[in-house]
Amino acid sequence: MIFTLAGPASTARPDALAKYSEPLLRQVAGRLIRPAEHLDARRSPRAFCGPALADPVLIDRTLRTLSAPARKLLRLVGVSRQPQWRIRGLLDLLIGLGHEDGIAAVKELLAAGLIFPALPPRSVPVASFDAWLQQLTTQTLSAYVLPLAGGRARSEDLSLPALAAEPLPTAVVQEADGLEWLLRLAVCYGR
């Protein structure tokens, strides 16, 4: 897996874009940079994607177009402040939130350019996300979540149900008997 930092850590840009096939890269760049007319057909979309991944306005606009499961997944990743995740871990998070079809949310985030495959240095170009995700049955796949996207999604509502709780009775103050420090020392020294 290769990542480079273009500026501060919050604008980390994975070199996975270099491993995308040209049609796939144009598709991702077209979704991230709207309107797509800004994408010059003669210039490589890689030139547009680098600055776009560090632009909070474009990230916010892309976040608004995502489905609720994809935004919730980004929120959980943003709260964890851990940018690299195994795909199975992301799917487990979605199942925990009650979304059985988690792979659709992962595909949506890949297509939006907010998460990227964590690819080894000598890997074949990614022609489609479906083909890459099919390897999940035989390999451990990881993805890199754009830290700016995770940070911007931290305010997303998870829509969790309110749990029933009973108020605790008033607490009674208990006075220590003075042996607590002796017991702690005995545990420390194994006696």
Secondary structure as the mmCIF struct_conf table of DSSP 4:
data_model
#
loop_
_struct_conf.conf_type_id
_struct_conf.id
_struct_conf.beg_label_comp_id
_struct_conf.beg_label_asym_id
_struct_conf.beg_label_seq_id
_struct_conf.end_label_comp_id
_struct_conf.end_label_asym_id
_struct_conf.end_label_seq_id
STRN STRN1 PHE A 3 LEU A 5
BEND BEND1 ALA A 6 PRO A 8
HELX_RH_3T_P HELX_RH_3T_P1 ALA A 9 THR A 11
STRN STRN2 ALA A 12 PRO A 14
HELX_RH_3T_P HELX_RH_3T_P2 ASP A 15 LYS A 19
STRN STRN3 TYR A 20 TYR A 20
HELX_RH_AL_P HELX_RH_AL_P1 GLU A 22 LEU A 32
BEND BEND2 ILE A 33 PRO A 35
HELX_RH_3T_P HELX_RH_3T_P3 ALA A 36 HIS A 38
BEND BEND3 LEU A 39 LEU A 39
BEND BEND4 ALA A 41 ARG A 43
TURN_TY1_P TURN_TY1_P1 PRO A 45 PRO A 45
HELX_RH_AL_P HELX_RH_AL_P2 ARG A 46 ALA A 52
TURN_TY1_P TURN_TY1_P2 LEU A 53 ALA A 54
HELX_RH_AL_P HELX_RH_AL_P3 PRO A 56 THR A 65
BEND BEND5 LEU A 66 LEU A 66
HELX_RH_AL_P HELX_RH_AL_P4 ALA A 68 SER A 80
TURN_TY1_P TURN_TY1_P3 ARG A 81 ARG A 81
STRN STRN4 GLN A 84 ARG A 86
HELX_RH_AL_P HELX_RH_AL_P5 ILE A 87 GLY A 96
TURN_TY1_P TURN_TY1_P4 LEU A 97 GLY A 98
BEND BEND6 GLU A 100 GLU A 100
HELX_RH_AL_P HELX_RH_AL_P6 GLY A 102 ALA A 112
TURN_TY1_P TURN_TY1_P5 GLY A 113 GLY A 113
BEND BEND7 LEU A 114 LEU A 114
STRN STRN5 ILE A 115 PRO A 117
BEND BEND8 PRO A 121 ARG A 122
STRN STRN6 VAL A 126 VAL A 126
HELX_RH_AL_P HELX_RH_AL_P7 PHE A 129 GLN A 134
HELX_RH_3T_P HELX_RH_3T_P4 GLN A 135 THR A 137
TURN_TY1_P TURN_TY1_P6 THR A 138 THR A 138
BEND BEND9 GLN A 139 GLN A 139
STRN STRN7 SER A 142 VAL A 145
HELX_RH_AL_P HELX_RH_AL_P8 PRO A 147 ARG A 152
HELX_RH_3T_P HELX_RH_3T_P5 ALA A 153 SER A 155
HELX_LH_PP_P HELX_LH_PP_P1 LEU A 160 ALA A 164
HELX_LH_PP_P HELX_LH_PP_P2 GLU A 166 VAL A 173
BEND BEND10 GLY A 178 GLY A 178
HELX_RH_AL_P HELX_RH_AL_P9 GLU A 180 TYR A 189
TURN_TY1_P TURN_TY1_P7 GLY A 190 GLY A 190
#
